[in-house]
Amino acid sequence: MGTLIDTSVLIPVERGELDLRGVADAEEPLAMAAVTASELLHGVHATKDVVRRARIERSVERIIATIDIVPFTLAIARLHAQLSADLEARGARIGAHDLMIAATAIWLDYRVATRDLRSFPKIRGLGVVRW
């Protein structure tokens, strides 16, 4: 099994507060969903201070270059729709990006590494680990 890394884990990595080698199994494949890359890049573009933005951009680009990125394909979109309908039928809601990440992880047969333990555990069939 592999691990799909959520933005809530990658932000501390970007800040130098977490080393993935210290929490990840060296034998296990790691990846991020394309929407996670978008969330990280949004943080770059939202930073107003030019010097700080340049530092964050370097760090984010280093992360993006070293972790496989999984695109949001039609197959994943179909699973996303199914998961969304299931959550709706149960009266549960999670953010759109988190649901895309969850669908990507389930499609890959990966678990999600996150620090957000409110949203991801609501999704049936998704393995969740806190890093």
C-alpha positions in Angstrom: 0.0 0.0 0.0 1.1 3.5 -0.7 0.4 6.9 0.9 -1.2 9.9 -0.7 0.0 13.0 1.2 -2.5 15.7 2.1 -1.7 19.4 2.1 -2.0 19.5 5.9 1.2 17.4 6.0 3.1 19.1 3.2 2.7 22.6 4.7 4.8 21.7 7.8 7.3 20.0 5.4 7.5 23.3 3.4 8.1 25.2 6.6 10.9 22.8 7.7 8.8 21.6 10.7 8.4 18.0 9.4 10.8 15.6 7.6 8.9 13.1 5.5 11.8 10.6 5.9 11.0 10.6 9.6 7.3 9.5 9.2 7.2 7.7 5.9 8.0 4.1 5.3 11.0 4.0 3.0 9.6 1.0 1.1 6.2 2.6 0.6 5.3 4.7 -2.5 4.4 8.3 -1.8 2.3 10.6 -4.0 0.1 13.7 -3.9 -3.1 14.4 -5.7 -2.9 17.2 -8.4 -5.3 19.2 -6.3 -2.8 19.1 -3.4 -0.2 20.6 -5.7 -2.7 23.3 -6.6 -3.3 24.0 -2.9 0.4 24.4 -2.3 0.8 26.7 -5.3 -2.1 28.8 -4.1 -0.2 29.4 -1.0 2.7 30.7 -3.1 0.5 33.1 -5.1 -1.4 34.3 -2.0 1.7 35.4 -0.3 2.1 39.2 -0.6 5.7 39.6 0.7 8.0 39.2 -2.3 10.9 37.8 -0.4 8.7 35.3 1.6 6.9 34.3 -1.6 10.2 33.5 -3.3 11.3 31.3 -0.4 7.9 29.5 -0.2 7.9 29.0 -4.0 11.4 27.4 -3.9 10.3 25.0 -1.2 6.9 24.2 -2.8 8.6 23.5 -6.2 11.2 21.2 -4.5 8.3 19.3 -2.9 6.4 19.0 -6.2 9.6 17.9 -8.0 10.2 15.1 -5.5 6.8 13.6 -5.0 4.8 11.9 -7.7 1.6 13.8 -8.6 -1.5 11.9 -9.5 -3.8 13.6 -12.0 -7.6 13.8 -11.5 -8.8 11.4 -14.2 -12.2 10.4 -15.4 -11.9 7.1 -13.4 -11.2 9.1 -10.2 -14.0 11.5 -11.0 -16.5 8.6 -11.2 -15.3 7.4 -7.8 -15.5 11.0 -6.5 -19.1 11.3 -7.6 -20.0 8.0 -5.9 -18.2 9.0 -2.6 -19.9 12.4 -2.8 -23.4 10.8 -3.2 -22.7 8.4 -0.3 -21.6 11.3 2.0 -24.7 13.3 1.0 -27.0 10.3 1.7 -25.5 10.0 5.2 -25.8 13.8 5.9 -22.0 14.1 6.0 -20.0 16.8 4.2 -16.3 17.4 3.6 -14.5 20.0 1.5 -14.4 19.5 -2.3 -10.6 19.3 -2.4 -10.5 16.7 0.4 -13.0 14.6 -1.4 -10.9 14.7 -4.5 -7.9 13.7 -2.5 -9.9 10.8 -0.9 -11.2 9.6 -4.2 -7.6 9.6 -5.6 -6.3 7.6 -2.7 -9.1 5.0 -2.8 -8.6 4.7 -6.6 -4.9 4.0 -6.0 -5.6 1.7 -3.1 -3.5 4.1 -1.0 -4.2 5.6 2.5 -4.1 9.4 3.2 -1.5 10.9 5.4 -3.1 14.0 7.0 -3.3 16.2 10.0 -7.0 16.8 9.3 -8.8 14.1 11.3 -12.3 15.7 10.9 -12.9 15.1 7.2 -11.1 12.1 5.9 -12.4 9.6 8.5 -15.9 10.2 7.2 -15.1 8.5 4.0 -15.9 4.8 3.9 -13.1 2.6 2.6 -10.4 5.2 3.1 -7.4 4.4 5.2 -6.2 7.5 7.2 -2.9 8.0 9.1 -1.9 11.1 11.0 1.6 12.4 10.3 
